[in-house]
Amino acid sequence: MLAFKSEEQSQLQLVEREEIEDEDDLFEAIDKLISHGINAGDVKKLQDAGIYTCNGLMMHTKKSLTGIKGLSEAKVDKICEAAEKIVNYGYITGSDALLRRKAVVRVTTGSLALDELLGGGIETSAITEAFGEFRSGKTQLAHTLCVSTQLPTSMKGGNGKVAYIDTEGTFRPDRIVPIAERFGMDAGAVLDNIIYARAYTYEHQYNLLLGLAAKMSEEPFRLLIVDSVIALFRVDFTGRGELAERQQKLAQMLSRLTKIAEEFNVAVYMTNQVIADPGGGVFISDPKKPAGGHVLAHAATIRLMFRKGKGEQRVCKVFDAPNLPEAEAVFQITPGGIADAKD
């Protein structure tokens, strides 16, 4: 339920959640297992472990499921067999895949030029990574998306709530107010539709993701922001010989993000830091590359490179994407958030 300013009164006006065509086909509630002969107590154990949909269940290995207290191998086999009857987890035709893509929602960035670059905006069921130096606009876009995600789909929004995991202490609720006013929305209601958590360790960051499943299974979330995705891993793994463990833990967290995006049809927007790139070439004055290595590169669906332009202008380049050409767009940071650059 999302709120907008009323011209006649200052009280919050609630807008009914719009139904996204074919979205119900994306996930089935884990409760449906009960009608297929699974004990209600075992379903509750799955929910306590953060599994709330049959699709989410099928994203877990049997090894991880048997690690849940009270679930034996025999029970897990029975549960998975029941889930496979509810959810088609096998092959589908290309036509069916295209039909499922209709459920994807694209959320406006606030800039027409940037939206055009991205094929309409930040898309759901995918991970969009933005990397670049500090003050290149990554977090400013995150704040703008906090508001634009709550717009109706008819206004290029997602008509859903936002979850924000902050690892660097950069979220500013007061920044949301002028952005909400720009879009004609009630700032208080917009802030109420954002759930926020400050993470201090990589373990805390991962556990916050586990707790999101319960909320997303009950409420209409459309965006998850992680700002930034790599910061705590670079702090918590500093010793020699820890790189392999760091990458393994990072891969587990990124896998969780992928599952959240696809299971609940939410857009995952994560920011990333950059590191010096000695192999960048002698013709590049200050070569940089995104942190996280190949593990992060393979996890992100769409990779965007941000850099500073003139004044408040910023440049976004499509660094890697399965369906977008390599191109650039210029945008501007304004008091009302991300907007088109002025000539």
C-alpha positions as CSV (number, residue, x, y, z in Angstrom):
1,M,0.0,0.0,0.0
2,L,1.6,3.2,-1.2
3,A,0.8,6.8,-0.2
4,F,0.6,10.0,-2.3
5,K,-0.2,13.6,-1.4
6,S,-3.8,14.7,-1.7
7,E,-4.7,18.0,-3.1
8,E,-7.7,18.3,-0.7
9,Q,-6.2,17.0,2.5
10,S,-2.9,16.4,4.2
11,Q,-3.8,12.9,5.3
12,L,-2.2,9.9,3.6
13,Q,-4.0,8.6,0.6
14,L,-3.5,4.9,0.0
15,V,-3.2,3.5,-3.4
16,E,-4.3,-0.1,-3.9
17,R,-1.5,-2.4,-5.0
18,E,-1.7,-3.1,-8.7
19,E,-1.6,-6.7,-9.9
20,I,1.3,-7.6,-12.1
21,E,0.3,-9.8,-15.0
22,D,1.5,-13.4,-14.6
23,E,3.4,-12.6,-11.4
24,D,1.5,-15.2,-9.4
25,D,3.1,-17.8,-11.6
26,L,6.5,-16.8,-10.3
27,F,6.1,-18.2,-6.8
28,E,3.8,-20.5,-4.8
29,A,3.5,-20.3,-1.1
30,I,5.2,-23.0,0.9
31,D,1.9,-23.6,2.7
32,K,0.7,-25.5,-0.4
33,L,2.9,-28.4,0.6
34,I,0.4,-29.2,3.3
35,S,-2.3,-30.1,0.7
36,H,0.3,-32.4,-0.9
37,G,0.7,-34.5,2.3
38,I,3.5,-32.6,4.1
39,N,3.2,-32.2,7.8
40,A,2.4,-28.6,8.9
41,G,5.2,-28.8,11.5
42,D,7.7,-29.5,8.8
43,V,6.5,-26.6,6.8
44,K,6.9,-24.4,9.8
45,K,10.5,-25.6,10.1
46,L,11.1,-24.5,6.5
47,Q,9.6,-21.1,7.3
48,D,11.8,-20.8,10.4
49,A,14.8,-21.4,8.1
50,G,13.7,-18.6,5.8
51,I,12.0,-20.6,3.1
52,Y,8.6,-19.3,2.3
53,T,7.8,-20.3,-1.3
54,C,8.1,-23.6,-3.2
55,N,10.4,-21.8,-5.7
56,G,12.6,-20.8,-2.8
57,L,12.6,-24.4,-1.6
58,M,13.8,-25.7,-4.9
59,M,16.7,-23.2,-4.9
60,H,18.2,-25.1,-1.9
61,T,20.2,-28.3,-2.1
62,K,19.1,-31.3,-0.3
63,K,22.2,-31.1,1.8
64,S,21.3,-27.7,3.1
65,L,17.7,-28.8,3.7
66,T,18.8,-31.8,5.8
67,G,20.8,-29.3,7.8
68,I,17.5,-27.8,9.1
69,K,16.8,-29.2,12.6
70,G,14.2,-31.9,12.5
71,L,14.3,-32.6,8.8
72,S,15.6,-36.1,7.9
73,E,16.8,-37.1,4.4
74,A,13.5,-39.1,4.0
75,K,11.5,-36.0,4.9
76,V,13.5,-33.8,2.6
77,D,13.0,-36.2,-0.3
78,K,9.2,-36.2,0.3
79,I,9.1,-32.4,0.6
80,C,11.1,-31.9,-2.6
81,E,8.9,-34.5,-4.4
82,A,5.8,-32.5,-3.4
83,A,7.3,-29.2,-4.4
84,E,8.1,-30.5,-7.8
85,K,4.4,-31.3,-8.3
86,I,3.5,-27.7,-7.5
87,V,6.3,-25.9,-9.3
88,N,7.5,-26.7,-12.8
89,Y,11.2,-26.7,-12.1
90,G,12.2,-28.4,-15.4
91,Y,12.4,-27.3,-19.0
92,I,10.0,-24.8,-20.5
93,T,9.8,-23.5,-24.1
94,G,11.3,-20.3,-25.2
95,S,7.8,-19.0,-25.7
96,D,7.0,-19.7,-22.0
97,A,10.2,-18.0,-20.9
98,L,9.2,-14.9,-22.9
99,L,5.8,-15.0,-21.3
100,R,7.4,-15.1,-17.8
101,R,9.5,-12.0,-18.8
102,K,6.2,-10.0,-19.0
103,A,6.2,-10.1,-15.2
104,V,9.5,-8.1,-15.1
105,V,9.0,-4.5,-13.9
106,R,11.3,-1.7,-14.9
107,V,11.7,1.1,-12.3
108,T,12.6,4.6,-13.5
109,T,15.9,6.1,-12.3
110,G,14.5,9.6,-12.5
111,S,16.5,10.3,-15.7
112,L,15.0,9.6,-19.1
113,A,18.5,9.3,-20.6
114,L,19.5,6.7,-18.0
115,D,16.2,4.9,-18.4
116,E,16.7,4.6,-22.1
117,L,20.3,3.3,-21.6
118,L,18.9,0.6,-19.3
119,G,16.0,-0.4,-21.6
120,G,13.4,1.3,-19.4
121,G,14.9,1.4,-15.9
122,I,16.2,-0.9,-13.2
123,E,14.6,-4.3,-13.8
124,T,13.2,-6.8,-11.4
125,S,14.3,-10.5,-11.2
126,A,17.9,-9.3,-11.8
127,I,20.9,-7.9,-10.0
128,T,22.1,-4.5,-11.2
129,E,25.6,-3.5,-9.9
130,A,26.8,0.0,-10.0
131,F,30.6,0.6,-9.4
132,G,32.7,3.7,-9.5
133,E,34.7,6.1,-7.4
134,F,33.2,7.9,-4.4
135,R,30.7,10.7,-5.3
136,S,30.1,9.2,-8.7
137,G,26.3,9.0,-8.1
138,K,25.8,5.3,-6.9
139,T,24.2,6.1,-3.6
140,Q,22.3,9.1,-5.0
141,L,20.7,6.7,-7.5
142,A,19.9,4.3,-4.6
143,H,18.1,7.1,-2.8
144,T,16.1,8.1,-5.9
145,L,15.1,4.4,-6.5
146,C,13.8,4.3,-2.9
147,V,11.1,6.8,-4.0
148,S,10.6,5.9,-7.7
149,T,10.0,2.2,-6.8
150,Q,6.9,3.3,-4.9
151,L,5.4,5.0,-7.9
152,P,2.5,3.2,-9.7
153,T,3.6,1.1,-12.7
154,S,1.7,3.5,-14.9
155,M,4.2,6.2,-13.8
156,K,7.2,3.8,-14.5
157,G,7.4,2.8,-10.9
158,G,7.3,-0.6,-9.2
159,N,4.3,0.0,-6.9
160,G,6.2,-1.7,-4.1
161,K,8.2,-1.3,-0.9
162,V,12.0,-1.1,-0.5
163,A,14.5,-2.9,1.6
164,Y,17.8,-1.1,2.2
165,I,20.9,-2.7,3.7
166,D,23.5,-0.1,4.5
167,T,27.1,-1.3,5.1
168,E,28.8,2.1,5.0
169,G,26.5,4.4,6.9
170,T,25.5,6.4,3.8
171,F,21.7,6.2,4.0
172,R,20.1,9.6,4.7
173,P,16.3,9.6,5.4
174,D,16.3,13.4,5.1
175,R,17.5,12.9,1.5
176,I,14.3,11.0,0.7
177,V,12.1,14.0,1.6
178,P,13.0,16.4,-1.4
179,I,13.0,13.4,-3.8
180,A,9.5,12.4,-2.7
181,E,8.3,16.0,-3.1
182,R,9.7,16.0,-6.6
183,F,7.6,13.0,-7.5
184,G,4.5,14.4,-5.7
185,M,4.5,11.8,-3.0
186,D,4.0,12.1,0.7
187,A,7.5,11.9,2.3
188,G,6.3,10.4,5.5
189,A,4.5,7.6,3.7
190,V,7.5,7.0,1.4
191,L,9.8,6.6,4.4
192,D,7.3,4.2,6.1
193,N,7.5,2.0,3.0
194,I,11.3,1.7,3.3
195,I,12.8,-0.9,5.8
196,Y,16.4,-0.1,6.7
197,A,19.1,-2.0,8.4
198,R,22.7,-1.0,9.1
199,A,25.1,-4.0,8.8
200,Y,28.4,-4.1,10.6
201,T,29.9,-7.4,9.6
202,Y,29.6,-9.7,6.6
203,E,27.8,-12.2,8.7
204,H,25.3,-9.6,9.9
205,Q,24.8,-8.6,6.2
206,Y,24.1,-12.2,5.2
207,N,21.7,-12.8,8.1
208,L,19.8,-9.6,7.2
209,L,19.2,-11.2,3.8
210,L,17.8,-14.4,5.4
211,G,15.3,-12.4,7.4
212,L,13.9,-10.7,4.3
213,A,12.2,-13.7,2.9
214,A,9.5,-13.5,5.6
215,K,8.8,-9.9,4.9
216,M,8.8,-10.3,1.1
217,S,6.4,-13.3,1.3
218,E,3.8,-11.1,3.1
219,E,4.3,-7.6,1.6
220,P,4.7,-6.1,-1.9
221,F,8.4,-5.4,-2.0
222,R,9.9,-4.4,-5.4
223,L,13.5,-3.3,-4.6
224,L,16.4,-4.5,-2.4
225,I,19.4,-2.1,-2.1
226,V,22.8,-3.2,-0.8
227,D,25.1,-0.2,-0.4
228,S,27.8,-1.4,-0.7
229,V,28.0,-5.1,-1.4
230,I,31.8,-5.5,-0.9
231,A,32.7,-3.1,1.9
232,L,32.4,-5.4,4.9
233,F,34.1,-8.3,3.1
234,R,37.2,-6.1,2.5
235,V,37.2,-5.2,6.2
236,D,36.5,-8.6,7.7
237,F,39.0,-10.5,5.5
238,T,42.3,-8.7,5.7
239,G,44.9,-11.4,6.5
240,R,47.1,-13.3,4.1
241,G,45.5,-16.5,2.9
242,E,42.0,-15.3,3.6
243,L,41.1,-14.4,0.0
244,A,39.7,-17.8,-0.9
245,E,37.5,-17.8,2.2
246,R,36.3,-14.3,1.4
247,Q,35.4,-15.1,-2.1
248,Q,33.5,-18.2,-1.0
249,K,31.5,-16.3,1.6
250,L,30.9,-13.5,-1.0
251,A,29.6,-16.1,-3.5
252,Q,27.2,-17.5,-0.9
253,M,25.8,-14.0,-0.2
254,L,25.5,-13.2,-3.9
255,S,23.7,-16.5,-4.5
256,R,21.2,-15.4,-1.8
257,L,20.7,-12.1,-3.6
258,T,20.1,-13.9,-6.9
259,K,17.5,-16.2,-5.3
260,I,15.7,-13.2,-3.7
261,A,15.5,-11.4,-7.0
262,E,14.0,-14.3,-8.8
263,E,11.9,-15.8,-6.1
264,F,10.1,-12.5,-5.2
265,N,10.4,-10.6,-8.5
266,V,12.3,-7.8,-6.9
267,A,15.0,-5.6,-8.4
268,V,18.4,-5.9,-6.6
269,Y,20.5,-2.8,-6.8
270,M,23.9,-3.1,-5.3
271,T,26.8,-0.6,-5.3
272,N,30.4,-1.7,-5.5
273,Q,33.7,-0.1,-4.8
274,V,36.7,0.2,-7.2
275,I,40.3,-0.8,-6.8
276,A,43.5,0.2,-8.6
277,D,44.1,-1.8,-11.8
278,P,47.8,-2.0,-12.5
279,G,47.0,-3.8,-15.8
280,G,44.7,-1.1,-17.0
281,G,47.1,0.3,-19.5
282,V,49.6,3.1,-19.8
283,F,47.1,5.3,-21.8
284,I,44.6,5.4,-18.8
285,S,45.6,8.1,-16.3
286,D,44.0,6.5,-13.3
287,P,42.9,2.9,-14.1
288,K,40.2,1.4,-11.8
289,K,38.3,-1.9,-11.8
290,P,35.4,-3.1,-9.7
291,A,36.2,-5.0,-6.5
292,G,35.1,-8.5,-5.9
293,G,36.8,-10.3,-8.8
294,H,35.2,-12.9,-11.0
295,V,32.8,-14.0,-8.3
296,L,31.0,-10.7,-8.2
297,A,31.3,-10.2,-12.0
298,H,29.4,-13.5,-12.7
299,A,26.7,-12.8,-10.1
300,A,25.6,-9.4,-11.4
301,T,23.1,-9.5,-14.3
302,I,23.8,-5.9,-15.3
303,R,27.0,-4.0,-14.5
304,L,27.1,-0.2,-14.7
305,M,30.2,1.9,-14.4
306,F,29.8,5.4,-12.9
307,R,32.2,8.3,-13.2
308,K,32.2,12.0,-12.5
309,G,31.4,14.6,-15.2
310,K,31.3,18.3,-15.1
311,G,29.9,19.8,-11.9
312,E,26.9,17.7,-10.8
313,Q,26.9,15.7,-14.0
314,R,27.7,12.0,-13.9
315,V,28.2,9.5,-16.7
316,C,26.9,5.9,-16.6
317,K,28.3,3.3,-19.0
318,V,26.9,-0.2,-19.5
319,F,29.9,-2.3,-18.6
320,D,28.2,-5.7,-19.1
321,A,24.6,-6.8,-19.7
322,P,23.0,-9.7,-21.5
323,N,20.5,-7.6,-23.4
324,L,22.0,-4.0,-23.5
325,P,24.6,-2.6,-25.9
326,E,27.7,-0.9,-24.5
327,A,26.7,2.7,-24.4
328,E,26.8,5.8,-22.1
329,A,24.3,8.2,-20.7
330,V,24.8,11.5,-18.9
331,F,22.6,12.4,-15.9
332,Q,22.7,14.9,-13.1
333,I,22.4,14.9,-9.3
334,T,19.8,17.4,-8.2
335,P,18.1,18.2,-4.9
336,G,15.2,16.0,-6.1
337,G,17.5,13.1,-6.9
338,I,18.7,11.7,-10.2
339,A,17.5,13.7,-13.3
340,D,18.5,14.4,-16.9
341,A,21.5,16.5,-17.3
342,K,21.1,20.2,-18.3
343,D,22.9,21.5,-21.3
